Amino acid sequence: MFQLNLETQKLGEDLENEIFDLVIVGAGPAGLTAAIYAARDGWKTLLLEKETPGGLAATTHSIENYPGFPEGIEGSELMDNFSAQAKKFGAEIVEFEKVEKLTRNAGGSFEIHTEENRTIQGRAVLVAAGSEPKRLGIPGEKEFYNQGVSYCATCDGPLYKGRDVVVIGCGNSGLQEAQILLQYARSVTFVEFLDHSIAEQVLQDRVQSDAKSTCLLSHTARRIQGNGKVSALQVEDRETGQVRSIAADAVFIYIGYSPSTEFLGDDVELDEQGYIITDQEMRTSVPGLFAAGDVRADNLAQVSSAVGEGARAAVAVREYLQERVRTAG
């Protein structure tokens, strides 16, 4: 279990006594980039992160397509650098502070209500809360969570050295994370609902060339089986209807993501999947409220694009705050 450090505790105690120019919900690539820009501009900037800084990017074993790192870089290392840079310019980051509700008052500022029963005030808010792994909703998934069911190979892959594991989902996330599993596991069986993989070809080639891997296309996961911990995954062949069980010590699930927008009010325009709709300047349907990164509609779900959106949002926030200062003056 994660523990708050003393610096985080002390900072948290003072949150309600201050008014921030910009409050950023989420400290992933988009949020941290926006914080770097805003804090460097001199705006009083606060980031609220429900876990630890870095978001999903920090759990990625190796990021190979972020410019400037020809040999790739560990996701956690890259995000540590982002955090250090934001702090260098004066941004404050509070970990394990989950936002439960966001309201806009008559004066145009915002109140951010957190799970810790704090109410934080901000003149502008950027939602960069990212997304969370989708659940399959099949029998055994909830029961065996942390007992063989996982959504993070980087976190849990080393636990299954020399053992048999299954990866559900053959998109970019599944195949990318599977590379760390292939370093440890005795075998990795991939289960994909579609009759093909939609992952980048370079990832497909790497996985298919590894003797440890087996891929079952056009298969549906039906049930995770076990007794106290995972022992098998029951699958159905979508073409023949045949049902069988695959022996496995762990099941890693990568079937997509859901946006973290449950704390937003009804005034914020969302698309059918719950992602925030913005214009090209990252402005939402609510004045003073911006969105960037994986939580935004039509996002690319890449670190590089999240960084670009974070920068664009920070510039739009600057213009918004400057206009507020002019109007007030």
N, C-alpha and C positions, 0 to 999 in steps of 0.2 A: 504494500500500500504506500502511495506517495505521501510524503510529509511536507508541510509548509515550512520554509526556512524563516528565520527571524526577520529578515528584511521584508519578506512578503507579508508577514503578520503585521509588522509595524506600519507598512504602507497601507494595508487594508483598513486599519483603524482610523486613518485620516481621510479616507476617500470622501466621506459625506460632508466634510468641512470645506471642500474646494469646488470650484466651478471650472471645468475643463473646456478649452476651446474645441477639442475634438476627442470624442470617445470612440475607440475602435473595438468592436465586438469580434474577437477572433484574432489570434496571433500566428496565423499561417503566413505563407509567402506574400499574399496580397496585403494583409493587415500590417505586417512588419515593414513592407516597402512603403506603404502610406505613412507609417509612423516615422520612418527615416526622413521622408520629404517634409512632413508637417512639423516635426520637432526641429529640423534644421532650419525651417522658415521662422522658427520662434514661437509657434503656437503651442500652448500647453496641451500635451497629448498623453492620453491614457489608453492602454490596451488591456482588455479583460479577456482572459483565456480560461476556458472551462477545464482544461487539463494543463499540459505544459506547452510552451511555445514551439511552433514548427508545424503543427497540424499533421495531416496525412503525409506531407513531404518528409517530415522528420522520421517517419517509420519506414521509409523506402531504403532498401539496402544500398543501392547504387543508382545515382542519377547521371545518365550518360549524355543527355541531350540538352543540358543547360550550358549556354555559351560560356567559354572561358576555362573549361576544365576538360582538356582533351582525353585524359585518362578516366574521366568520371569523378564523382565525389559522393561520399556517404551523405544521405539525406540529412541525418542528424547534425553532421558537421556544417553543412551549408546553412541550415536553419540556425545553428548556434552563432554563425557569423552574422546572419541577418539580425538576430536579437542583440548581439553586442554592438552592432552599428547603430541600431535604433536607440539603445541606452546611451551610447556615446553622445548623441545629440540631445539627450534630455528626456526622451520618451520614458514613461513609467509603465512597467508591465506587471500585472497582477495575475498570478497563476491560480488555478482551481477556484475561479470566480465565475460561476455559470449565470448567465443572464436569463431571467424568467419572464420579464415583461418590459416593454418599451412604450413610453407615453410621451406625447408632445403637449406642452402647456400653451396657454393663451399667448404668451410672449414669444413663442416660436422656438424656445429651447426644449431640451429633452430631459426626461427622467428615466434612468436605467435602473430597474429593480433586479437585484440579484438573489440567488438562492441563499446567500448568507444574510438575508434581510437587510441589505444595504440599499440605499437610494442614492445614485450618483447623478450629478447634473452635467450636461454637456450642451454647448451651443450648437454643435453639429455632431452627427453620428455616422460612422461608416460601419456597415455590416459586412464583415469578412469572416463569417462563422464557418464557412466551408460546408462539408457534407459528411455523412456517416455511412458506413457500409450497410447495404440492404440485407435484411434477413430473408432466408428462404421460407420460413414458417412451416417447416416440415417436422414431424415427430422426432424428438431427440435433439433438435438443434438447441433449444433453450436448456434442456435438462443436462446436456453435456458441455455447456459453455465453460471454458477453462478446464475441462476434463477431456480434452481432445478436440473440441470445436474451437476454432480460432478464426479471426479475420485479419491476422497480421503475422505473416511468415517471418518478417524481420524480428519481431518480438519473440515468437515461440518456436521458430524453426530449429534452433540448436537443441531443443529438448527432445527431438526425435531422430537423433543420430543413429544410423544403422537400422531404422525402422521403416515401416510402410505407411505412406500418407496419401491422401486424396486431395486434389484441388478441384473445386467446383467453379467453373467459369474460365473460358479460354480467351478473354479479352486482354488488353494491355496489362491491367492490374494483376490478373491471375498469372500470366506468363512471366511478367517481370518479377513478381514476388517468388515465383516457383524456382527461380534461379538460385536463391539461397537455400531452398529446400533440397535441390539437387546436389548441393554441396554436402549435406548431412544425411539425408534419408537413404535407405536401401533401395526404395522404389517410389516413384511419384506417378499416380494415375490421375489423368485429367478427365473430367466429366463436363461435357458441353452440350447444352440444350439444342443449339443450332447444328447444322450439318457442316459448318466451317468455323474457323476462328477469325475474329475481326481484329486481332492484334497486329501490330506492325510486323512486317515480314522478317525483320532481323530477329525479333523475339521468337517467332515461330521456328525459324531455322535453328536457333540455339537449342530450343527444347526438343525438337524432333531429332536432332543429331545426338542427343544424350541417350545412351543405352539404358539408363535408369527409368526413362519416361515411357508411358503408354497413354494414348489418347483415345477416349471414347466419345465420338461425335454423335449427335442425335440421341442423346441419352438424358433422361430426367432423374434427378435425385429424389427418392421417395421417402426414405427413412434413415436416420442415423441410429445405429444399433450399439448396444453395449450393456455392461453391468458395472455401474460406478464410473466407468470411463469408456471411451469409444473403442469398439472392436471391429466395426464394419459399417459400410454404407450400402444401402439397398438402392439399386438403380433399375430403371425401365428403359429398354430399347424402344425408341419412339417409332421405329420402322416395323419391328416384328412384334412388339408388345411383350417380349420376354423380360421377366423380372429376375434379378439375381443379386447376390450380395458380394461386395468386394471387401476383403479383409483389409483393415486399416487401423492404425494406432491413432490417427488424427485426421480431421477433415478441415481444410482451409477453404473459406467461402469468399468468392469474389464475383458477385453478380450485379454489381453496380452500386450506386450511392444515392442517398436521399438528402436534400438540402436541410441545413439546420436553421429553419425559419419559424419554428413553433412559437417563439416569443414575440413575434410581430403582431401588430394589431390589424384590424380589418381594412384600414385605410391604405395599407401598402399593397400595391398591385403585384400579384404573383401569376405565374403561368400555371398550366394544368398540373404540372408535377410539383408545384410549390416553390419553384425558383423565382427569385426577385427579378422583375422586369425593370430595366434601366434604359436611359438614352445613352448616346455615345460618350457622354461625360460622366457616366456612372451615377447619374442622378435618378432617384426613384420617384414615385408618384407623390411623395411627401417632401415638401421643401426642407432642406437641411439634412435629409437622410439620404445616404449614398450606399452603394453596394459594389463589391468587387470580388473576384475570385470564383471559387467553385459554387458559391451560393447564388450566383447571378445566372439568369437565363442565358442560354446559348454560350455558356462558357466552354473553353477548350479543355479544361481539366489538366492543364500543364503548368509547371512552376513558372516557366518563362512568360506565359500569357497572364498568369496571376500577378506577376511582378509588374507587367505593363499596365494592367488594370488598376493595381494599387497606386502606381505613379499618377495615372490619369485621374483617379479619384482624389488624390491629394491636391492636385492642381485645381480641380473643381471646388474642393473644400476651401482652399485658399481664397478663391474668387468669391465664394459665398460669404465667408467670414469678413473679408475686406468690405463687401457691400453692406454687411450688417454694421460694421464700424462706421462707415460713411453715413448710413441712415441714422444711426444713433447720435452721431456728432452733429 
